[in-house]
Amino acid sequence: LCPPTAATSSDEEDDSDASTKPIRSEKKKNPASLFQTGGGLQVGSALRSPSPLLLQAKEERPPSPVIEVDNLEEFVLRPAPQGVTVKCRVTRDKKGMDRGLYPTYYLHLDNDKKVFLLAGRKRKKSKTSNYLISIDPTDLSRGGENFIGKLRSNLMGTKFTVFDNGANPDRANANWSNVRQELSAVVYETNVLGFKGPRKMTVIIPGMNSDNERVPIRPRNDNDGLLMRWQNKNMDNVIELHNKAPVWNDETQSYVLNFHGRVTHASVKNFQIVHGSDPDYIVMQFGRVADDAFTMDYNYPLCALQAFAIALSSFDGKLACE
């Protein structure tokens, strides 16, 4: 049972239960080997509880590294360079919501040039939550040439799959090369006991090969995707990540994480994604900095499309309980 104060929609959010202060993380190790699946690495770490709500880091926000975006379509699909955190900003535009439209979300590099990367919006008339993601902020159509990927949820709104812009398996060509890849899946654990507070997330991504390229996952049917592989513990070429559990701080009477100055507002949407074998290596972090602005930082092996879609899943109003 969800207490009424705990159920929050995408645009009416109750973040009042979040109050946090920063902690310092230890120096990072080289994590690339965690994501290589050639050696049959399997990660079965259970979700840990509780999860982070916010961090008010006192550290100054460091400048973003120089990121060159030459070909936008290639860039948003390319894993972050090893050792480089790609720092981005997500903005939510609610214009048109009075006409029945859903908000549009925009992703820009968080640097001086504010380079546009991606835009996303939930489709109307879709049985499940279905977000289209485009490399053109003015073209969010399924049939357009700027369509780059989509995020689709299950009926409950607790499990999400991220696809690129390939074809549905029903329309496969002879050698299957045109079929869409699954780039990520996200599972939100429903809070059946009704405790108000943070979400628990599991993120499933394809592994990386020895050339540090994503292993293509092209399911031939719904029983072959990332979610089913994870549920069946078939973890070949699949990596499991989860959101980092915060640490209780007696002094502030709150759970704390360190966002290194990148997050300034309490929100149940704030999270950090880590690998169970190296919780100090932040694969991705996302958090609120204003009513309709969020920072989104990602590291190897994620690409911008994977990270943005994972962030979009956190906005979905159908999550069973928060």
C-alpha positions in Angstrom: 0.0 0.0 0.0 1.3 3.4 -0.9 0.6 6.2 1.5 -1.0 9.1 -0.4 1.9 11.4 0.3 4.3 9.0 -1.3 2.7 8.7 -4.7 4.2 11.4 -6.9 3.5 12.1 -10.5 6.0 13.4 -13.1 5.0 17.0 -12.5 3.6 17.2 -9.0 6.4 16.0 -6.9 6.6 15.5 -3.2 10.3 15.8 -2.3 9.8 16.9 1.2 11.2 13.7 2.7 14.6 14.4 1.3 17.3 16.2 3.3 20.9 15.3 2.8 24.4 16.5 3.1 27.5 15.4 1.2 30.1 12.7 2.0 33.4 12.3 0.3 34.1 9.3 -1.8 37.5 7.6 -2.1 39.8 7.9 -5.1 38.5 6.0 -8.2 40.2 2.9 -9.5 40.3 2.1 -13.2 36.9 0.5 -13.7 36.9 -0.4 -17.4 37.4 -4.1 -16.7 34.2 -4.2 -14.7 32.2 -3.9 -18.0 34.1 -6.3 -20.2 32.0 -9.4 -20.7 34.4 -11.5 -22.8 35.5 -13.3 -19.7 32.0 -14.2 -18.7 31.9 -11.6 -15.8 28.6 -12.0 -14.0 27.3 -9.5 -11.5 24.4 -10.6 -9.3 24.6 -8.1 -6.6 21.3 -7.5 -4.8 19.7 -4.1 -4.6 20.7 -2.3 -1.5 18.4 -0.2 0.7 17.8 2.5 1.3 18.7 4.7 -1.7 19.7 8.3 -2.1 17.4 11.2 -2.2 19.6 14.2 -2.4 22.9 15.7 -1.6 23.8 19.2 -1.0 27.5 19.2 -1.7 29.5 22.1 -0.4 32.3 21.5 -2.9 32.5 23.9 -5.8 31.2 22.7 -9.2 34.3 21.7 -11.3 34.5 22.9 -14.9 33.4 20.4 -17.5 36.1 18.7 -19.7 36.2 19.8 -23.3 33.8 17.5 -25.2 33.8 17.7 -29.0 30.5 16.8 -30.8 31.3 16.5 -34.4 28.6 14.1 -35.6 25.7 14.2 -33.2 24.2 10.9 -34.1 27.5 9.1 -33.6 28.3 11.1 -30.4 25.1 10.2 -28.5 25.6 6.5 -29.2 29.3 6.4 -28.4 30.4 5.4 -24.9 32.0 8.2 -22.8 35.7 8.2 -23.1 37.4 6.3 -20.3 38.4 8.6 -17.5 36.1 11.4 -18.7 32.8 12.4 -17.0 30.5 13.8 -19.6 28.5 16.5 -17.8 25.0 17.4 -19.1 21.9 19.3 -18.2 18.3 18.2 -18.6 15.6 20.8 -18.9 11.9 20.1 -18.8 9.6 22.3 -20.9 5.9 22.1 -19.8 4.6 24.4 -22.6 1.7 22.8 -24.3 0.7 20.7 -21.3 -2.6 22.6 -21.1 -3.3 21.3 -24.7 -2.8 17.7 -23.5 0.8 17.4 -24.5 3.4 15.9 -22.3 6.5 17.8 -21.3 9.4 17.8 -23.6 12.8 17.1 -22.1 16.0 18.5 -23.6 19.6 17.3 -23.0 22.5 19.7 -23.5 26.2 19.5 -22.7 26.7 21.5 -19.4 29.5 23.7 -20.7 30.0 27.1 -22.1 28.6 26.2 -25.6 25.5 24.3 -24.2 25.6 22.0 -27.2 22.2 20.3 -27.8 22.3 16.5 -27.7 18.9 15.0 -27.4 15.2 15.7 -26.9 12.5 13.3 -25.6 8.8 13.3 -25.1 6.2 10.7 -24.1 3.9 9.6 -27.0 0.2 10.1 -26.7 -2.2 7.3 -27.4 0.3 4.7 -26.3 -0.9 1.8 -24.1 2.3 1.9 -22.0 4.6 4.8 -21.4 6.6 5.3 -24.6 9.1 8.1 -25.0 10.5 9.1 -28.4 14.1 10.4 -28.4 15.4 12.6 -31.2 18.6 14.4 -32.2 16.4 17.3 -33.4 14.7 19.4 -30.8 12.0 20.4 -33.3 11.2 16.9 -34.6 9.9 14.4 -32.2 8.1 12.2 -34.7 8.5 8.4 -35.0 8.9 8.4 -38.7 11.4 11.3 -39.0 15.1 10.8 -39.8 16.0 12.4 -36.5 14.4 9.6 -34.4 17.4 8.0 -32.6 15.8 5.8 -29.9 12.9 5.2 -27.6 12.1 4.2 -24.0 9.2 1.8 -23.4 7.7 0.7 -20.1 5.7 -2.3 -19.0 2.0 -1.9 -18.1 2.8 -1.3 -14.4 5.3 1.4 -15.3 8.0 -0.2 -13.2 10.2 -1.8 -15.9 11.7 0.1 -18.9 13.6 -0.9 -22.0 15.7 1.5 -24.1 15.9 0.8 -27.9 17.9 2.4 -30.6 16.2 3.3 -33.9 16.5 -0.1 -35.6 13.5 -2.0 -36.9 11.1 -4.1 -35.0 12.0 -7.8 -35.2 8.8 -8.4 -37.2 10.4 -6.4 -40.0 13.8 -8.0 -39.9 15.9 -8.3 -43.0 17.6 -11.6 -44.1 20.7 -11.2 -41.8 18.9 -9.4 -38.9 21.3 -6.4 -39.2 18.5 -3.9 -39.4 16.8 -5.0 -36.2 16.8 -2.6 -33.2 19.3 -3.0 -30.4 18.4 -2.9 -26.7 20.7 -0.4 -25.1 19.5 -0.6 -21.5 16.7 -1.7 -19.2 15.7 -0.1 -15.9 13.7 -1.9 -13.1 12.2 0.1 -10.2 11.4 -2.0 -7.2 7.9 -1.2 -5.9 7.8 -0.4 -2.3 5.1 -2.8 -1.2 5.4 -2.0 2.5 4.5 1.6 1.8 7.6 3.2 3.3 7.9 6.7 2.1 11.3 7.5 0.6 13.8 6.6 -2.0 13.5 4.3 -4.9 15.5 1.2 -5.6 16.7 0.9 -9.2 18.4 -1.8 -11.2 20.0 -0.8 -14.5 20.9 -3.6 -17.0 23.2 -2.7 -19.9 25.0 -4.7 -22.6 28.6 -5.6 -21.8 31.6 -4.2 -23.6 34.0 -6.2 -25.8 37.8 -6.1 -25.7 37.7 -3.1 -28.1 35.6 -1.2 -25.6 32.6 -1.3 -27.9 29.1 -2.3 -26.8 28.1 -5.9 -27.4 25.0 -5.7 -29.7 21.9 -7.1 -28.1 19.3 -7.7 -30.8 16.4 -9.7 -29.3 14.4 -11.8 -31.8 11.4 -11.6 -29.5 10.2 -10.3 -26.1 11.7 -13.4 -24.4 15.2 -12.6 -25.5 15.7 -9.0 -24.2 17.8 -7.5 -21.5 14.9 -7.8 -18.9 14.3 -11.4 -19.6 18.0 -12.3 -19.6 18.4 -10.5 -16.2 15.3 -12.2 -14.7 16.5 -15.6 -15.9 20.0 -14.8 -14.6 21.4 -15.3 -18.1 24.1 -12.7 -17.7 26.3 -13.4 -20.7 27.3 -10.1 -22.2 25.0 -8.3 -19.7 26.0 -6.0 -16.8 23.9 -5.3 -13.8 24.2 -1.9 -12.1 22.1 -0.4 -9.3 21.6 2.9 -7.5 24.0 3.6 -4.8 22.8 3.3 -1.2 23.4 6.4 0.9 24.9 6.4 4.3 23.0 7.5 7.4 24.4 10.5 9.1 23.5 10.9 12.7 24.5 14.5 12.8 22.1 15.6 10.1 19.6 12.8 10.7 19.6 12.1 7.0 20.9 9.8 4.3 23.9 11.2 2.5 25.6 10.8 -0.8 28.2 13.0 -2.5 27.2 14.6 -5.8 30.3 16.8 -5.8 28.3 20.0 -6.1 26.3 18.9 -9.1 23.0 18.6 -7.3 21.4 21.2 -5.1 17.7 20.3 -4.6 16.1 17.5 -2.6 14.2 15.1 -4.9 13.3 11.4 -5.0 14.5 11.6 -8.6 18.1 12.1 -7.5 20.3 9.0 -8.0 23.7 7.6 -8.6 24.3 4.4 -10.6 27.2 2.1 -9.7 28.6 -1.4 -10.2 28.4 -3.7 -7.2 32.1 -4.4 -7.4 33.2 -0.7 -7.3 30.6 1.5 -5.6 33.0 4.5 -5.7 32.9 4.6 -9.5 29.8 6.6 -10.5 28.6 5.3 -13.8 25.9 7.9 -13.9 24.4 10.5 -11.6 21.2 12.6 -12.0 19.7 15.2 -9.8 17.7 18.4 -9.5 19.2 21.9 -9.6 16.0 23.9 -10.2 12.2 23.2 -10.6 12.7 22.1 -14.2 16.4 21.7 -14.5 18.6 18.7 -13.6 22.2 17.7 -14.1 23.0 14.4 -15.7 26.6 13.2 -15.7 27.7 9.9 -17.2 30.9 7.9 -17.5 32.2 4.9 -19.4 30.6 2.6 -20.5 27.4 4.6 -20.9 26.6 6.8 -23.9 24.3 9.9 -23.9 21.3 8.0 -25.3 21.5 5.4 -22.6 21.9 7.9 -19.8 19.2 10.2 -21.0 16.7 7.4 -21.4 17.5 6.1 -17.9 16.9 9.7 -16.6 13.6 9.9 -18.5 12.4 6.7 -16.8 12.7 8.5 -13.5 10.2 11.1 -14.6 7.5 8.7 -15.3 4.4 9.3 -13.3 3.2 5.7 -13.3 5.8 4.3 -11.0 3.8 2.2 -8.5 5.2 3.9 -5.4 7.9 6.3 -4.4 
